[in-house]
Amino acid sequence: MSDCQRLMARIYGERDAARGAEKTLLWMLSEAGEVADAYVKNSKNIGPELADLLAWMLSTCNVLGIDIQKEFLSRYSAGCPRCGQIPCICPVL
């Protein structure tokens, strides 16, 4: 994941910094809507839309100075954050 985050910084880092955190976050949320739309429409485009969403999430992390791999592993490496188990044994919501 760190490699992907560094790639996004190399490709879009200057543009993302100029756009700022708020607008980058809004673009990420827009991409989430496109993923949902592709899913609802049973589109074959869902894979590329998910890739775009990940790209915007990584760009958002870059603008905010967040190492997402570190955050992810800190939160999930020991199992489910709520029950602490692998696999999760939390009741299905």
Secondary structure as a PSIPRED ss2 file (coil, helix, strand):
# PSIPRED VFORMAT (PSIPRED V4.0)

   1 M C   1.000  0.000  0.000
   2 S H   0.000  1.000  0.000
   3 D H   0.000  1.000  0.000
   4 C H   0.000  1.000  0.000
   5 Q H   0.000  1.000  0.000
   6 R H   0.000  1.000  0.000
   7 L H   0.000  1.000  0.000
   8 M H   0.000  1.000  0.000
   9 A H   0.000  1.000  0.000
  10 R H   0.000  1.000  0.000
  11 I H   0.000  1.000  0.000
  12 Y H   0.000  1.000  0.000
  13 G H   0.000  1.000  0.000
  14 E H   0.000  1.000  0.000
  15 R H   0.000  1.000  0.000
  16 D H   0.000  1.000  0.000
  17 A H   0.000  1.000  0.000
  18 A H   0.000  1.000  0.000
  19 R H   0.000  1.000  0.000
  20 G C   1.000  0.000  0.000
  21 A H   0.000  1.000  0.000
  22 E H   0.000  1.000  0.000
  23 K H   0.000  1.000  0.000
  24 T H   0.000  1.000  0.000
  25 L H   0.000  1.000  0.000
  26 L H   0.000  1.000  0.000
  27 W H   0.000  1.000  0.000
  28 M H   0.000  1.000  0.000
  29 L H   0.000  1.000  0.000
  30 S H   0.000  1.000  0.000
  31 E H   0.000  1.000  0.000
  32 A H   0.000  1.000  0.000
  33 G H   0.000  1.000  0.000
  34 E H   0.000  1.000  0.000
  35 V H   0.000  1.000  0.000
  36 A H   0.000  1.000  0.000
  37 D H   0.000  1.000  0.000
  38 A H   0.000  1.000  0.000
  39 Y H   0.000  1.000  0.000
  40 V H   0.000  1.000  0.000
  41 K C   1.000  0.000  0.000
  42 N C   1.000  0.000  0.000
  43 S C   1.000  0.000  0.000
  44 K C   1.000  0.000  0.000
  45 N C   1.000  0.000  0.000
  46 I H   0.000  1.000  0.000
  47 G H   0.000  1.000  0.000
  48 P H   0.000  1.000  0.000
  49 E H   0.000  1.000  0.000
  50 L H   0.000  1.000  0.000
  51 A H   0.000  1.000  0.000
  52 D H   0.000  1.000  0.000
  53 L H   0.000  1.000  0.000
  54 L H   0.000  1.000  0.000
  55 A H   0.000  1.000  0.000
  56 W H   0.000  1.000  0.000
  57 M H   0.000  1.000  0.000
  58 L H   0.000  1.000  0.000
  59 S H   0.000  1.000  0.000
  60 T H   0.000  1.000  0.000
  61 C H   0.000  1.000  0.000
  62 N H   0.000  1.000  0.000
  63 V H   0.000  1.000  0.000
  64 L H   0.000  1.000  0.000
  65 G C   1.000  0.000  0.000
  66 I C   1.000  0.000  0.000
  67 D C   1.000  0.000  0.000
  68 I H   0.000  1.000  0.000
  69 Q H   0.000  1.000  0.000
  70 K H   0.000  1.000  0.000
  71 E H   0.000  1.000  0.000
  72 F H   0.000  1.000  0.000
  73 L H   0.000  1.000  0.000
  74 S H   0.000  1.000  0.000
  75 R H   0.000  1.000  0.000
  76 Y H   0.000  1.000  0.000
  77 S C   1.000  0.000  0.000
  78 A C   1.000  0.000  0.000
  79 G C   1.000  0.000  0.000
  80 C C   1.000  0.000  0.000
  81 P C   1.000  0.000  0.000
  82 R C   1.000  0.000  0.000
  83 C C   1.000  0.000  0.000
  84 G C   1.000  0.000  0.000
  85 Q C   1.000  0.000  0.000
  86 I C   1.000  0.000  0.000
  87 P C   1.000  0.000  0.000
  88 C C   1.000  0.000  0.000
  89 I C   1.000  0.000  0.000
  90 C C   1.000  0.000  0.000
  91 P C   1.000  0.000  0.000
  92 V C   1.000  0.000  0.000
  93 L C   1.000  0.000  0.000
